[in-house]
Amino acid sequence: GAVVSQHPSWVICKSGTSVKIECRSLDFQATTMFWYRQFPKQSLMLMATSNEGSKATYEQGVEKDKFLINHASLTLSTLTVTSAHPEDSSFYICSGVQGASYEQYFGPGTRLTVT
Amino acid sequence: GENVEQHPSTLSVQEGDSAVIKCTYSDSASNYFPWYKQELGKRPQLIIDIRSNVGEKKDQRIAVTLNKTAKHFSLHITETQPEDSAVYFCAAFYSGSARQLTFGSGTQLTVLP
């Protein structure tokens, strides 16, 4: 299957700082990428959908100025958590879709801890 | 938008027994239903999926059934093994939007040796 990587796999940052998470499709062109957040013992909650070269579409309740998403190429999307707070601590997972395919290929996730 | 409900939230079975997890969805336009297995701290792993033009699909010990009329689908795992222990998520592909998946709340499956 197609491979998606994320970097970093885990990060600890101080409250008020910004953190950037990269999501890369290694062997396919991801026309659409999705960003999810998963709190402990909960399901994956979609944060935003990004199409290459377009502005991301954010789900209701997700602050676009706090969670900056850039999808500048068909193989790279980035999520920047700005002015991070402890409540932003979570597991962030991206996924990519190629063309009209139904299947999403998930990255390994990034564990963010804000102290 | 789509709403997916999943039951039960936890399930314990003896090794060798079968496990069944059920999901319902709300949007009749949804047409793709994947199931994922997620181990702690890892990515969701697709284990089986079904499209709306099929009623049942089987892959070795895993099967999925779909009832479009009732808008529910189920995961069946037979001859369970301890390594099947994980969280399982159902999902529905909501074709009315940007090709999004809506996930169920998850089922923690524990297979007791």
Contacts between the chains, C-beta under 8 A, distances in Angstrom:
chain1	res1	chain2	res2	distance
A	1	B	46	7.9
A	32	B	98	6.9
A	32	B	99	6.2
A	34	B	100	7.2
A	34	B	101	7.7
A	42	B	105	7.6
A	42	B	106	7.4
A	43	B	89	6.3
A	43	B	103	4.7
A	43	B	104	6.6
A	43	B	105	5.0
A	43	B	106	5.1
A	44	B	44	6.9
A	44	B	89	7.1
A	44	B	103	5.0
A	45	B	103	7.9
A	46	B	100	6.1
A	46	B	101	7.6
A	46	B	102	7.7
A	49	B	98	4.6
A	49	B	99	7.9
A	49	B	100	6.4
A	51	B	98	7.6
A	57	B	98	6.1
A	91	B	41	7.5
A	93	B	43	6.3
A	93	B	44	7.5
A	97	B	99	6.3
A	102	B	32	4.5
A	102	B	34	8.0
A	102	B	49	7.7
A	102	B	51	7.8
A	102	B	93	5.8
A	102	B	99	7.7
A	103	B	34	7.2
A	103	B	46	6.8
A	103	B	49	7.3
A	104	B	101	6.1
A	106	B	43	4.3
A	106	B	44	5.3
A	106	B	45	8.0
A	107	B	43	6.3
A	108	B	42	6.8
A	108	B	43	4.9
A	109	B	41	7.4
A	109	B	42	7.1
A	109	B	43	5.6
A	111	B	41	7.2
